[in-house]
C-alpha cells in the first residue's frame, strides 16, 4: 500500500511537471515536495508526514480535475489520496525505515476478569 502511494506520487509529480504547469518558483517547490514525499513513502521514512502531503496533493489534483473535466474523471485521482490518508493513520508497516529506526508498535490488550454483571448473567 505504501509503495503504491509512493509510486503514484512520483508519477503525478512527473505528469504535473511534464505538462508545463506553473513553471515558477512555487511550481518547482510543489514538484520537489511531491517527488520527495513519493520517494520517502516508497522507502517508508517519515510515513505519517509524507502521507499527509500525498493526501493533500491528491485533494488538489482531484479539485482541479473536478473543475475542468467532471466528477467521473476526479474519482480515480482522489482514490490514492484516501489510501494515503489511511496509510498515515495506520503507519508504515514492518518493512520500512521507520520500523527500523523507531521499532514496531504493538498493541497489547491486557486480559481482564469478567465484570460482576457478566458473572450474574451466568
C-alpha positions as CSV (number, residue, x, y, z in Angstrom):
1,X,0.0,0.0,0.0
2,X,2.8,2.4,0.9
3,X,4.8,1.7,-2.2
4,X,1.7,2.1,-4.4
5,X,1.1,5.6,-3.0
6,X,4.8,6.4,-3.3
7,X,4.9,5.4,-7.0
8,X,1.7,7.3,-7.6
9,X,3.1,10.5,-6.1
10,X,6.3,10.2,-8.3
11,X,4.1,9.6,-11.3
12,X,1.8,12.5,-10.5
13,X,4.7,14.9,-10.0
14,X,6.3,13.8,-13.3
15,X,3.0,14.4,-15.1
16,X,2.4,17.7,-13.3
17,X,5.9,18.9,-14.4
18,X,5.7,17.4,-17.8
19,X,2.5,19.3,-18.7
20,X,4.4,22.6,-18.0
21,X,2.0,23.8,-15.4
22,X,3.2,26.5,-13.0
23,X,6.8,26.8,-14.1
24,X,7.7,29.3,-11.4
25,X,9.3,29.0,-8.0
26,X,6.1,27.8,-6.3
27,X,5.6,25.2,-9.1
28,X,9.1,23.9,-8.7
29,X,8.7,23.8,-4.9
30,X,5.4,21.8,-5.3
31,X,7.1,19.4,-7.8
32,X,10.1,18.9,-5.5
33,X,7.7,18.3,-2.5
34,X,5.7,15.7,-4.5
35,X,8.8,13.9,-5.7
36,X,10.4,13.9,-2.2
37,X,7.2,12.7,-0.5
38,X,6.9,9.9,-3.1
39,X,10.4,8.7,-2.6
40,X,10.1,8.9,1.2
41,X,6.8,6.9,1.0
42,X,8.4,4.4,-1.2
43,X,11.2,3.7,1.3
44,X,8.9,4.1,4.4
45,X,10.6,7.1,6.0
46,X,8.5,9.7,7.8
47,X,5.4,7.9,6.7
48,X,2.7,9.9,8.6
49,X,4.0,13.3,7.4
50,X,4.6,12.2,3.8
51,X,1.2,10.5,3.6
52,X,-0.5,13.8,4.7
53,X,1.4,15.6,1.9
54,X,0.3,12.9,-0.6
55,X,-3.3,13.2,0.5
56,X,-3.2,17.0,0.2
57,X,-1.7,16.6,-3.3
58,X,-4.5,14.2,-4.3
59,X,-7.1,16.6,-3.0
60,X,-5.6,19.4,-5.0
61,X,-5.4,17.3,-8.2
62,X,-9.0,16.0,-7.7
63,X,-10.3,19.5,-7.2
64,X,-8.6,20.8,-10.4
65,X,-9.8,17.7,-12.3
66,X,-13.3,18.2,-11.0
67,X,-13.3,21.9,-12.1
68,X,-12.2,21.1,-15.6
69,X,-13.3,17.5,-16.5
70,X,-16.1,16.4,-14.2
71,X,-16.8,14.1,-11.4
72,X,-16.2,10.8,-13.2
73,X,-12.6,11.8,-14.0
74,X,-11.9,13.1,-10.5
75,X,-12.7,9.9,-8.7
76,X,-9.6,7.9,-9.9
77,X,-7.4,10.9,-9.0
78,X,-8.9,11.2,-5.5
79,X,-8.7,7.5,-4.5
80,X,-4.9,7.3,-3.9
81,X,-5.3,10.3,-1.6
82,X,-7.8,8.3,0.5
83,X,-5.3,5.4,0.6
84,X,-2.6,7.9,1.6
85,X,-4.7,9.2,4.4
86,X,-5.4,5.7,5.7
87,X,-1.7,5.0,5.4
88,X,-1.0,8.0,7.6
89,X,-3.4,6.7,10.2
90,X,-2.2,3.0,10.1
91,X,1.5,3.6,10.0
92,X,4.4,2.5,7.8
93,X,4.4,-1.3,8.3
94,X,7.0,-3.8,9.1
95,X,9.2,-3.4,6.1
96,X,10.1,0.3,6.3
97,X,12.9,2.6,7.5
98,X,10.5,4.0,10.2
99,X,10.2,0.5,11.6
100,X,13.9,0.0,11.7
101,X,14.5,3.4,13.4
102,X,11.7,3.6,15.9
103,X,10.7,-0.1,16.3
104,X,7.4,-1.8,15.7
105,X,4.4,-0.7,17.7
106,X,2.3,-3.5,19.1
107,X,-1.0,-3.0,20.9
108,X,-1.2,-5.4,23.8
109,X,-4.7,-5.8,25.3
110,X,-4.5,-7.0,28.9
111,X,-6.6,-9.9,29.9
112,X,-9.2,-8.9,32.4
113,X,-11.6,-10.9,34.5
114,X,-15.3,-10.8,33.7
115,X,-17.2,-8.0,35.4
116,X,-19.6,-8.7,38.2
117,X,-22.5,-8.0,35.8
118,X,-21.2,-10.7,33.5
119,X,-20.9,-13.2,36.4
120,X,-24.5,-12.5,37.4
121,X,-25.8,-13.5,33.9
122,X,-24.3,-17.0,34.1
